[in-house]
Each structure stands twice: as structure tokens, then as C-alpha cells.
Amino acid sequence: MNSASGQLSSAKAELPTQVAVVMGSDSDLETLKPAIEVLTHFGLNAEVRILSAHRTPLEMMKFAQEAEKNGLKVIIAGAGGAAHLPGMIASLTTIPVIGVPVKSQSLSGVDSMYSILQMPGGIPVATVAIGGGLNAGLLAAQILGTFNSKINKQVAQYRQSMHNQVVSKDKKIQALGAIEYLSQK
């Protein structure tokens, strides 16, 4: 990870595709882009799909029902508004589903968040913050890391890098003072 810009460097994917990133509309891609980037950083391929629970329900059902057979281990599903996509996919597979509420214009994504959070007992969907594509990608990597020590080590290194950045910034603000620190930002 490039600490100056916060961008992730890209590693060549070495593993078969085990994660899918699914959205109901291409307008959700900007929210899910950080998930795709962090997965790529860890050398993981992501199958990226546009499948609407409302506009393409049969295609969405086929994808979810065949996900395990196709080698997927985790599905990240972003949705705005009614946000049915994560729950519908979760209802059709036993693969872990991570829901990403997409910020909406009318209710700022709170509607999406509640729709994803309020799944009935028996059909869980892990849910990250509104617009939380990055955390969805990291959670998917952590899930895969429980079965792959290389991925687990990469996630640990990623966290250590974040730790080191904060320690460095703390030393700098202590040395410069808050006003000078801000002027150099």
C-alpha cells in the first residue's frame, strides 16, 4: 500500500476466483470499487457482476444457486434503495454474503442499511457501513484467510501498515503542532 496516497498496489492474482462482487446497477460500482481494489491487492480475483434482484431476478437466482459449484467462497453484494440483492442471494446459497449499503439520494443509504441489516433469523448477511466497499473487501479477504495462511499474513501486514501510518502521523503532529501539521497536509 502506498502510504502517501492511500492507493493499493496491485498484486498478480494467483488463486482461482473465490470472491464475487455483485451489484444491482452499474451506478453501485463506485461504492464497490474499493472492495475490488483491496482484493486485487491481496492477489485475489473477483468475479464482478451486475445482477438486479428486481430487474434480472432469474439471472440473479441462477448466479446464487451456482455460486458454490463455481468455486465461490464469499459474495459481496452492494445495493441501494430497497437493497434486496444481498438478502436474496443469501437466501439461495450457504456461501457467506457481505452486504454493502449504497448511499442513496433520498435517505443517504440509511434505507439500504436497514434493509440489509434486518434479515430474518436463519438467513444472515454480514453488513458493513454505508458505502463500506473497502471493509467488505477486507472482510472477504479475512474469511478466505482463515483457510489460506498467505492471505491471512497479507491481511496482518495490511493492518500493520495502517498502524505504522498512524504512529508516524502521531509523531509528526506532536513535533509540529496541530496548526503546522494542517498547513503541511
N, C-alpha and C positions, 0 to 999 in steps of 0.2 A: 504494500500500500504506500502510495506517495503521500507522506505526511503533510507536505506543504499545500497540496490542492485537495486532499481527501479522495483522490481518484484511486481506483483499484487497478493494479497491473493485471494483465491477462495471462493466465497460465494455459498451456495446451491441455485440452480435455483428454484424459487418459481412460476414463471409466465409461462403461455403457451408460446411456441416458437413463437416469433413475428418478429424475425430477421433472414434473411438468408444471409450467406456469400458464394458467388458463385465465382468460378474461372474457367478459360478456360483450365487450366492444373495444375497438382499437383505441378509443379515447382513454381507456384504462391503462394503456401501455406505459405511459409516462410514470404512473404510480408504481408499476411493476418492474420497470427498468432496473432499479437498484437491486432487486432480487436476482435478476438475470446476471447483472454485473458481478455481484458477490459470488454467485455460483460459479461463474467463469473464472473468477479469481482463485477459487479452490480447485480448479481443473475439472469442474462438473459440467456436463452438457445439460441443457434444459430443453425439453420439448415445449415450444411456445405455440399456444392455440387460441383462437377466438371462437368461443362456443357460448351461445346465449341460452340460458335456461328457458327463456320465453320465446325467442325468435328461431332458435335451432334446437328444440328440445330432443329430437330423435338423435341428432349427431352428438349432443352432449351426453345423452344416455349411453350411446354406443361407446364413446370415449371412456366414460367412467366404468362401465361394465367390463371393458377390455384392458383397463389400465394395469392390473396386476399381471395378466397374461403377457402384456407388452413390456414387462420389466420395471415398471414404475414402482418406486418405494415411497414417494412423497408427492403430494399435489398441492401447489399454491394456487389459490383461486381468488382473484380480485373481482369485486363487484360493487357497483354504486346503486343508489336508489333502493329498490326493494331487496337487492342483494341476495337473491335466491341461489345463485350459482354455487357458492361453496357448500351450502347445505344439501342441495340437490345432488351434487357429486358425492358428498359424504354418504348420502342415503343409498348410493348404488355401488359402493366399494368399501372394503375394510382398510384400505390404504389411508394413512394419516392425511388429513386435509387441513391446510393452513389458510384461513380466510383473511383477506386484506380488504378492509373497508375503503372504498374510494370516495374521496371528498366530492360532495355534490354541491350544486349551486344553491339549491333551495334550503337544505338543512345542514350544510357543511360536512356531510358524511356521518353525522350522528345517527341518521335513519339507517344507513348501511351498517354501521357498527352494531346497533341494536338487533338488526335482522340477522346478522351473523352470530352474535353472542347468544341470542335466545333460542338456540336449537333445543328441541325436545330431548329429554333423557333417552339415552341409548344411541344417539347419532351425534357424537361430539365433532366439533370443528374448533381447532385451535385458532384463536383470533389475536391479531396484532393491532396496533394502534391505527387510527385513520391515516391513510397514506403510508403505512409502515412496510413498504416493499422491502427495504433493506433488512429489517428484522425477520421478515418472512423467509428471505433467502438464507439468513444466518441460522434460523431455527431449522430449516430443511437440512442445511449442512450439519448441524449438531445431531439431528436424527440419524443421518447417514453415518456420522462419525461414531455413533455407538456400535457400529458394525465394521468400521474401517478405521484403523489406527492412524493412517496417513491423513485422512480428512480431520480426525479428532485433533491431531497435532497441529494442523493448519489453522483450525479454529482457535486453539490455545495461543498460537503465535499471533493471530489477528488481535485477540484480546490483549496480549502483552504489548503489542504495538500501540493500541489505544491507551493503555496505562502509561506507557513511556511518553506519549504525546502530552498527556495531561500533566505529568510530573514536570516535563520540560516547560510547559506554559506557566505552571505554578512558580517555578524558579525564576522565569523571566519577569512575571508580574511583580514578584517580591523584589527583584533587583531594580526594576524600572519605576515601579509605582503604577497605579491604575491609569492615570491620565496619559503618561508617556506610552504605556503599553497600548492604549487605544489609538494613539496617534500613529503608532507603527504598524497597526493592523491593516 
